[in-house]
Amino acid sequence: MTTSATHPAASPAAPSTVRLRPADLAALASIGLSTRKLRGTLSGLGIAIGVAAIVAVLGLSASSQAALLAKIARLGTNLLTVANGQTYSGSPAELPDAAPAMIARLPGVAAVQDTGVISGVNAYESPLIPRIETNALSVQAASLGLPSVAGTRTAQGTFLNPATAREPVAVLGATTARLLGINRIRPGERIQIGGLWFYVTGILGPAAYAPEIDSAVLVGFPAAEHYLHFDGHPSEIYVRTTPDNQGITRRVDRRLAAQANPGNPSQVDVSQPSVALTAQADAKGALDTLFLGLGAVALLVGAIGVANVMVISVLERRSEIGLRRALGATRGQIRAQFLTEAILLSLAGGAAGVILGVIITSVYGRAHGETILIPLQAWTGGLGAALLIGALAGLLPAIRAARLPPTQALLTI
């Protein structure tokens, strides 16, 4: 008896799914975008504007802050100013003549210089100018070491010295020189002060810590008393404490009012200019928040544009989707293709925005003489936001494309 062995029929092997490599997926997505260049460019423009705003705002803020910190480091934080305040009746108070000398005796005080506003005296470039047009300039008596203590320098010419402080000689603040139309020191340069001719020997640079000096005409104390009938009382005293020692600066700050005017310390105003300069940076930070909000709105508009482009792309490419599904593409591959297209579109807009933001920051920084500084979080945050927007905006259209039945899609061929 013979037995025959029966072998079961071999079942056909299921087709294997070909996996798309990242490089192939990126190439496939770029082809889909290249066929609709104008539409993709317009939709990516909103993202580019939003990212450019973010990069530019953070870059400009960082550059300004770096310039401000460099200025504070150069000028120091050890400058204190003493000014005459008000009496109980509201009228201007008066600092004693001996106030600068008394302040110089305080422990921790390294240098003291002072100015005094000469009331009722104005400066003009020519006697033909109407007396009412004062340009808000003040005439002040100044001590000889004022520039170094107040944090400025002589930009042109020379400052007052023991000889010229007794003569009709004046030095102009930076703003004063500009308003009077004097851009350099010429031989015999003169201006009218209180009806008298004063020779101009110098122009000061900008005084970041003492803006009142910028709009002043400075003469020596002896000349002010002799020619302009000045009473000799100081109105502003500039005090430098021991450098790089905030503890000493705070101790001197607490004692300045009583030392300057022992009889009426409440009528003395004491301030630290570096604190005001830091507050200026904080005010700029508030505006930065506003512009960052506008950048976020532009990114939102760009996200809507990307989503709109991808939805239309799915509708227009149903035949392509159906054909790829019929050839073996899985839903995951279709979903990955359209999601990658949205991400590439957003990243292209984000990269363009980063470049635009860097250009804006560079142009502004060079125009204002600031160090160009682009924080790492500015451009990485911009690209990260573009990537997130592309993923979110393309997710729904990608899911919709993956769910499209092949037979229905092929009907559009």
Secondary structure in CASP SS format (residue, H / E / C, confidence):
PFRMAT SS
TARGET T0000
AUTHOR 0000-0000-0000
METHOD secondary structure of the structure
MODEL  1
M C 1.00
T C 1.00
T C 1.00
S C 1.00
A C 1.00
T C 1.00
H C 1.00
P C 1.00
A C 1.00
A C 1.00
S C 1.00
P C 1.00
A C 1.00
A C 1.00
P C 1.00
S C 1.00
T C 1.00
V C 1.00
R C 1.00
L C 1.00
R C 1.00
P H 1.00
A H 1.00
D H 1.00
L H 1.00
A H 1.00
A H 1.00
L H 1.00
A H 1.00
S H 1.00
I H 1.00
G H 1.00
L H 1.00
S H 1.00
T C 1.00
R C 1.00
K H 1.00
L H 1.00
R H 1.00
G H 1.00
T H 1.00
L H 1.00
S H 1.00
G H 1.00
L H 1.00
G H 1.00
I H 1.00
A H 1.00
I H 1.00
G H 1.00
V H 1.00
A H 1.00
A H 1.00
I H 1.00
V H 1.00
A H 1.00
V H 1.00
L H 1.00
G H 1.00
L H 1.00
S H 1.00
A H 1.00
S H 1.00
S H 1.00
Q H 1.00
A H 1.00
A H 1.00
L H 1.00
L H 1.00
A H 1.00
K H 1.00
I H 1.00
A H 1.00
R H 1.00
L H 1.00
G C 1.00
T C 1.00
N C 1.00
L E 1.00
L E 1.00
T E 1.00
V E 1.00
A E 1.00
N E 1.00
G C 1.00
Q E 1.00
T C 1.00
Y C 1.00
S C 1.00
G C 1.00
S C 1.00
P E 1.00
A C 1.00
E C 1.00
L C 1.00
P C 1.00
D C 1.00
A C 1.00
A H 1.00
P H 1.00
A H 1.00
M H 1.00
I H 1.00
A H 1.00
R C 1.00
L C 1.00
P C 1.00
G C 1.00
V E 1.00
A E 1.00
A E 1.00
V E 1.00
Q E 1.00
D E 1.00
T E 1.00
G E 1.00
V E 1.00
I C 1.00
S C 1.00
G C 1.00
V C 1.00
N C 1.00
A E 1.00
Y E 1.00
E C 1.00
S C 1.00
P C 1.00
L C 1.00
I C 1.00
P C 1.00
R C 1.00
I C 1.00
E C 1.00
T C 1.00
N C 1.00
A C 1.00
L C 1.00
S E 1.00
V E 1.00
Q E 1.00
A E 1.00
A E 1.00
S C 1.00
L C 1.00
G C 1.00
L H 1.00
P H 1.00
S H 1.00
V H 1.00
A H 1.00
G C 1.00
T C 1.00
R C 1.00
T E 1.00
A E 1.00
Q E 1.00
G E 1.00
T C 1.00
F C 1.00
L C 1.00
N C 1.00
P C 1.00
A C 1.00
T H 1.00
A H 1.00
R H 1.00
E C 1.00
P C 1.00
V E 1.00
A E 1.00
V E 1.00
L E 1.00
G C 1.00
A H 1.00
T H 1.00
T H 1.00
A H 1.00
R H 1.00
L H 1.00
L H 1.00
G C 1.00
I C 1.00
N C 1.00
R C 1.00
I C 1.00
R C 1.00
P C 1.00
G C 1.00
E C 1.00
R E 1.00
I E 1.00
Q E 1.00
I E 1.00
G C 1.00
G C 1.00
L E 1.00
W E 1.00
F E 1.00
Y E 1.00
V E 1.00
T E 1.00
G E 1.00
I E 1.00
L E 1.00
G C 1.00
P C 1.00
A C 1.00
A C 1.00
Y C 1.00
A C 1.00
P H 1.00
E H 1.00
I H 1.00
D H 1.00
S C 1.00
A E 1.00
V E 1.00
L E 1.00
V E 1.00
G E 1.00
F H 1.00
P H 1.00
A H 1.00
A H 1.00
E H 1.00
H H 1.00
Y H 1.00
L C 1.00
H C 1.00
F C 1.00
D C 1.00
G C 1.00
H C 1.00
P C 1.00
S C 1.00
E E 1.00
I E 1.00
Y E 1.00
V E 1.00
R E 1.00
T E 1.00
T C 1.00
P C 1.00
D C 1.00
N C 1.00
Q H 1.00
G H 1.00
I H 1.00
T H 1.00
R H 1.00
R H 1.00
V H 1.00
D H 1.00
R H 1.00
R H 1.00
L H 1.00
A H 1.00
A H 1.00
Q H 1.00
A H 1.00
N C 1.00
P C 1.00
G C 1.00
N C 1.00
P H 1.00
S H 1.00
Q H 1.00
V E 1.00
D E 1.00
V E 1.00
S E 1.00
Q C 1.00
P H 1.00
S H 1.00
V H 1.00
A H 1.00
L H 1.00
T H 1.00
A H 1.00
Q H 1.00
A H 1.00
D H 1.00
A H 1.00
K H 1.00
G H 1.00
A H 1.00
L H 1.00
D H 1.00
T H 1.00
L H 1.00
F H 1.00
L H 1.00
G H 1.00
L H 1.00
G H 1.00
A H 1.00
V H 1.00
A H 1.00
L H 1.00
L H 1.00
V H 1.00
G H 1.00
A H 1.00
I H 1.00
G H 1.00
V H 1.00
A H 1.00
N H 1.00
V H 1.00
M H 1.00
V H 1.00
I H 1.00
S H 1.00
V H 1.00
L H 1.00
E H 1.00
R C 1.00
R H 1.00
S H 1.00
E H 1.00
I H 1.00
G H 1.00
L H 1.00
R H 1.00
R H 1.00
A H 1.00
L C 1.00
G C 1.00
A C 1.00
T C 1.00
R H 1.00
G H 1.00
Q H 1.00
I H 1.00
R H 1.00
A H 1.00
Q H 1.00
F H 1.00
L H 1.00
T H 1.00
E H 1.00
A H 1.00
I H 1.00
L H 1.00
L H 1.00
S H 1.00
L H 1.00
A H 1.00
G H 1.00
G H 1.00
A H 1.00
A H 1.00
G H 1.00
V H 1.00
I H 1.00
L H 1.00
G H 1.00
V H 1.00
I H 1.00
I H 1.00
T H 1.00
S H 1.00
V H 1.00
Y H 1.00
G H 1.00
R H 1.00
A H 1.00
H C 1.00
G C 1.00
E C 1.00
T C 1.00
I C 1.00
L C 1.00
I C 1.00
P C 1.00
L H 1.00
Q H 1.00
A H 1.00
W H 1.00
T H 1.00
G H 1.00
G H 1.00
L H 1.00
G H 1.00
A H 1.00
A H 1.00
L H 1.00
L H 1.00
I H 1.00
G H 1.00
A H 1.00
L H 1.00
A H 1.00
G H 1.00
L H 1.00
L H 1.00
P H 1.00
A H 1.00
I H 1.00
R H 1.00
A H 1.00
A H 1.00
R C 1.00
L C 1.00
P C 1.00
P H 1.00
T H 1.00
Q H 1.00
A H 1.00
L H 1.00
L C 1.00
T C 1.00
I C 1.00
END
